[in-house]
């Protein structure tokens, strides 16, 4: 069976990406199956730079086809922050809740339209250190007035996709996966993966 390594140690992201790839007849593996794999330093200035760095690092180490994702939230009123710092917006070793609390605090007095935001996902596909493809998916929406819902992870409880009333955190995974940034990126890269492996 054809194999694809998901270049992430984030168990929440891994679970979501595996679900999105279900039914593709590709054996999906994680970095946990490759002891000693180095941690790629995410010091790029863009999601694409980080995704490419992770995919290249992990594909060189494993000698296999790797799909790596770098994603985050961009809030227009905050000049695109948290952006590439989404995971550590509230500081080193912060929790998802810490990041959400900081974001809501910064937007506390901001009304409707000034709460516009978008989720971005960049996915890079590399094989043994060589670039195969890089795609991007975006989901536009806004930041809720308060954290709502216990589903998902990261900024899901505070992000409302455009045209909907529920936050990602209030949606079951199958509903979120129909509109999410990660789903849109994966929809673009999935046929590339299948064709490449064929």
C-alpha positions in Angstrom: 0.0 0.0 0.0 1.2 3.5 -0.8 2.3 5.5 2.3 2.1 9.1 3.3 3.7 10.5 6.4 2.0 13.4 8.1 4.6 15.8 9.2 3.2 16.9 12.5 3.5 16.0 16.2 0.2 17.9 17.0 -2.2 15.0 17.9 -5.3 17.2 17.3 -4.1 18.2 13.8 -3.0 14.6 13.1 -6.4 13.2 14.0 -8.2 15.8 11.8 -5.9 15.2 8.8 -6.3 11.4 9.1 -10.1 11.8 9.0 -9.9 14.0 6.0 -7.7 11.4 4.1 -10.0 8.5 5.1 -11.1 6.4 2.1 -8.1 7.4 -0.1 -6.5 3.9 0.1 -3.3 5.5 1.3 -1.6 4.3 4.5 -1.3 7.4 6.6 1.5 7.3 9.2 2.7 9.8 11.8 6.1 11.1 12.9 5.7 9.1 16.1 6.5 6.0 14.1 10.0 7.4 13.3 12.0 7.6 16.6 14.7 10.2 16.7 13.0 12.4 14.1 14.3 16.0 14.6 11.8 18.8 15.4 11.7 21.3 12.5 12.2 24.8 13.8 9.3 26.9 12.6 11.1 30.2 12.2 9.6 31.1 8.8 7.8 34.4 8.2 5.0 32.8 6.3 2.8 29.7 6.7 4.3 28.4 3.4 7.9 28.8 4.5 7.1 26.8 7.7 5.2 24.1 5.9 8.0 23.7 3.3 10.6 23.5 6.0 8.7 20.9 8.0 8.0 18.8 4.9 11.6 18.9 3.7 13.1 18.1 7.1 10.8 15.2 7.8 11.0 13.7 4.2 14.8 13.8 4.4 14.8 12.0 7.7 12.2 9.4 6.8 13.2 9.0 3.2 9.4 9.0 2.4 6.6 11.2 1.0 5.7 13.7 3.7 2.7 16.1 3.9 3.3 19.0 6.3 0.9 21.7 7.3 1.4 25.1 8.8 -1.8 26.9 9.7 -3.1 29.7 11.8 -5.5 32.5 12.4 -5.1 36.0 10.9 -7.2 38.8 12.4 -7.5 41.9 10.1 -7.8 44.4 13.0 -4.6 43.0 14.5 -2.6 43.4 11.3 -2.8 39.7 10.5 -1.8 38.5 14.0 -1.5 36.0 15.5 -0.5 34.6 12.1 2.6 32.3 12.1 2.7 32.7 15.9 -0.9 31.3 16.4 0.3 28.3 18.5 2.3 30.5 20.8 0.4 33.8 20.7 0.1 34.0 24.5 3.7 33.0 25.1 5.9 29.9 25.4 4.1 26.7 26.6 0.7 28.4 26.5 -2.5 26.5 26.2 -5.3 26.8 23.6 -7.3 28.6 26.2 -4.5 31.1 27.0 -4.4 32.0 23.3 -8.1 32.4 23.0 -8.3 34.6 26.2 -5.6 36.9 24.8 -7.3 37.2 21.5 -10.7 38.0 23.0 -9.0 40.6 25.3 -7.4 42.3 22.4 -10.7 42.5 20.5 -12.8 43.4 23.6 -14.0 46.8 22.4 -14.1 45.9 18.7 -17.6 45.8 17.0 -18.8 43.5 14.3 -16.9 44.1 11.1 -13.6 44.9 12.9 -13.7 41.3 14.2 -13.2 39.8 10.7 -10.6 37.1 10.4 -9.5 34.1 8.4 -7.9 30.7 9.0 -5.1 29.8 6.7 -3.6 26.4 6.0 -0.5 25.8 3.8 0.3 22.2 3.0 3.7 21.2 1.5 4.3 17.8 -0.1 7.9 16.7 -0.3 9.5 13.4 -1.2 13.0 12.6 0.2 13.8 16.3 0.4 12.4 17.4 -3.0 9.4 19.6 -3.4 6.3 18.0 -5.0 3.6 20.6 -4.4 2.5 23.3 -2.0 -1.2 24.4 -1.7 -3.2 26.8 0.4 -6.7 26.8 1.8 -8.5 29.7 3.6 -11.7 30.0 5.6 -13.0 33.5 6.1 -15.1 34.5 9.1 -15.1 36.5 12.3 -14.1 36.3 16.0 -17.0 35.6 18.4 -17.5 37.8 21.5 -16.8 34.8 23.8 -15.5 31.3 23.6 -18.2 28.8 22.6 -18.2 25.1 22.2 -16.0 22.2 23.2 -15.3 20.6 19.9 -12.1 21.0 17.8 -8.9 22.6 19.1 -6.9 25.8 19.0 -9.0 28.9 18.0 -12.1 26.8 17.1 -14.2 28.0 20.0 -13.8 31.7 19.0 -14.0 31.4 15.2 -17.3 31.7 13.3 -17.1 30.8 9.6 -18.7 33.3 7.2 -22.3 32.6 6.6 -22.7 30.5 9.7 -23.7 31.3 13.3 -21.8 28.5 15.1 -18.2 28.6 16.0 -16.0 25.8 14.8 -16.0 24.7 18.5 -19.8 24.2 18.4 -19.6 22.1 15.2 -19.1 18.3 15.0 -16.0 17.5 13.1 -17.8 16.3 9.9 -19.5 19.7 9.7 -16.3 21.7 10.3 -14.4 19.6 7.8 -16.8 20.7 5.0 -15.8 24.3 5.3 -12.4 24.4 7.1 -9.2 25.9 5.7 -7.5 22.5 6.2 -10.2 20.7 4.3 -9.8 23.2 1.4 -6.1 22.8 1.3 -6.3 19.0 1.5 -9.0 18.9 -1.3 -6.4 20.6 -3.5 -3.4 18.4 -2.5 -5.2 15.0 -2.3 -5.4 14.4 -6.1 -1.8 15.5 -6.4 -0.8 12.8 -3.8 -2.9 10.1 -5.5 -1.4 10.9 -8.9 2.1 11.1 -7.6 1.9 7.8 -5.8 0.3 6.2 -9.0 
